Amino acid sequence: PTFFSVMSNRFSDIELREDEGIPTEEFLESCYAIVPVLDKLGPTVFAPVKMDFVGNIKKINQKFITNKEEFDTLQKIVLHEVNAGVAQVRNSATEALLWLKRGLKFLKGFLTEVKNGEKNIQTAL
């Protein structure tokens, strides 16, 4: 078994809600489940990535916990912030989601390079 095969919360297990989107709580749980990977990859090299990653998860979670029923999907959070005119404000949940998506994409790309045999961390990054 690998770290990923035994994760308690995986992105692939999230069931999308028809016409409503990605469930916020399940998404955040999957994001938190990835954090230990960053420690295993290199607590020094990945410290800035981890700090950014966790910070963005917390910003989205802070918005979610203000009204779990209203913000039960990521789409509802973004639409709420767009309608309120705060989606592009620094530290908004929408901005955090954008950066979290970029971080996840970066991590996926890095892990793909490693999986494909790249031994040099700098090259994989």
C-alpha positions as CSV (number, residue, x, y, z in Angstrom):
1,P,0.0,0.0,0.0
2,T,1.1,3.6,-0.7
3,F,0.3,6.8,1.2
4,F,-2.3,7.6,-1.5
5,S,-4.0,4.3,-1.6
6,V,-4.7,4.4,2.2
7,M,-5.7,8.0,2.4
8,S,-9.0,8.4,4.4
9,N,-10.2,11.3,2.2
10,R,-9.4,11.2,-1.5
11,F,-10.4,13.6,-4.3
12,S,-11.5,10.7,-6.4
13,D,-14.1,9.7,-3.8
14,I,-15.9,13.0,-3.8
15,E,-19.3,12.8,-5.3
16,L,-20.2,15.8,-7.3
17,R,-23.7,17.2,-6.6
18,E,-25.7,17.5,-9.8
19,D,-26.2,21.2,-10.6
20,E,-24.6,22.2,-7.3
21,G,-21.0,21.2,-7.7
22,I,-18.2,20.2,-5.4
23,P,-19.1,19.6,-1.8
24,T,-17.0,22.0,0.3
25,E,-16.5,19.8,3.4
26,E,-15.3,16.7,1.4
27,F,-13.0,18.9,-0.7
28,L,-11.4,20.5,2.3
29,E,-11.0,17.1,4.0
30,S,-9.2,15.8,0.9
31,C,-7.0,18.8,0.8
32,Y,-6.0,18.4,4.5
33,A,-5.2,14.7,3.7
34,I,-2.6,15.8,1.2
35,V,-0.7,18.0,3.6
36,P,1.4,15.1,5.1
37,V,2.7,14.4,1.6
38,L,4.4,17.7,1.6
39,D,6.2,16.8,4.9
40,K,7.4,13.5,3.4
41,L,8.6,15.2,0.2
42,G,10.9,17.5,2.1
43,P,10.0,19.6,5.1
44,T,12.5,22.2,4.2
45,V,12.1,22.3,0.4
46,F,8.3,22.2,0.5
47,A,7.8,24.4,3.6
48,P,6.7,27.4,1.6
49,V,4.4,25.3,-0.5
50,K,2.9,23.7,2.6
51,M,2.4,27.0,4.3
52,D,0.6,28.4,1.2
53,F,-1.4,25.3,0.8
54,V,-2.6,25.2,4.4
55,G,-3.2,28.9,4.5
56,N,-5.6,28.7,1.5
57,I,-7.4,25.6,2.9
58,K,-8.0,27.6,6.1
59,K,-9.3,30.6,4.3
60,I,-11.9,28.5,2.4
61,N,-12.7,26.7,5.7
62,Q,-13.2,30.0,7.5
63,K,-15.8,31.0,4.9
64,F,-17.4,27.5,5.0
65,I,-17.9,27.5,8.8
66,T,-19.7,30.9,8.8
67,N,-22.7,29.1,7.2
68,K,-22.2,25.4,6.4
69,E,-25.6,25.0,4.9
70,E,-25.4,28.0,2.6
71,F,-21.8,27.3,1.6
72,D,-22.1,23.5,1.2
73,T,-20.4,23.6,-2.2
74,L,-17.4,25.5,-3.5
75,Q,-19.5,26.9,-6.3
76,K,-21.9,28.5,-3.8
77,I,-19.0,30.1,-2.0
78,V,-17.7,31.6,-5.2
79,L,-21.1,32.8,-6.4
80,H,-21.8,34.4,-3.1
81,E,-18.5,36.3,-3.2
82,V,-18.9,37.3,-6.8
83,N,-22.4,38.6,-6.1
84,A,-21.1,40.4,-3.0
85,G,-18.3,42.0,-5.0
86,V,-15.6,40.5,-2.8
87,A,-14.4,37.6,-5.0
88,Q,-11.2,39.5,-6.0
89,V,-10.5,40.9,-2.6
90,R,-7.3,39.8,-1.0
91,N,-7.8,36.8,1.3
92,S,-11.3,36.0,-0.1
93,A,-12.3,32.3,-0.2
94,T,-12.4,32.6,-4.0
95,E,-8.8,33.9,-4.2
96,A,-7.8,31.1,-1.8
97,L,-9.5,28.5,-4.0
98,L,-7.7,29.8,-7.1
99,W,-4.3,29.5,-5.4
100,L,-5.2,26.2,-3.9
101,K,-6.1,24.9,-7.3
102,R,-2.7,26.1,-8.6
103,G,-1.0,24.4,-5.7
104,L,-2.7,21.1,-6.3
105,K,-1.9,21.3,-10.0
106,F,1.8,22.1,-9.1
107,L,1.9,19.1,-6.7
108,K,0.3,16.8,-9.3
109,G,2.9,17.9,-11.9
110,F,5.7,17.4,-9.5
111,L,4.5,13.9,-8.4
112,T,4.0,12.9,-12.1
113,E,7.6,13.8,-12.8
114,V,8.8,11.8,-9.9
115,K,6.6,8.9,-10.9
116,N,8.0,9.0,-14.4
117,G,11.5,8.5,-13.0
118,E,12.9,12.0,-12.4
119,K,15.4,11.7,-9.6
120,N,16.5,15.4,-9.4
121,I,14.1,17.4,-7.2
122,Q,15.0,20.7,-8.9
123,T,14.3,19.3,-12.3
124,A,11.0,17.7,-11.2
125,L,10.0,21.1,-9.6
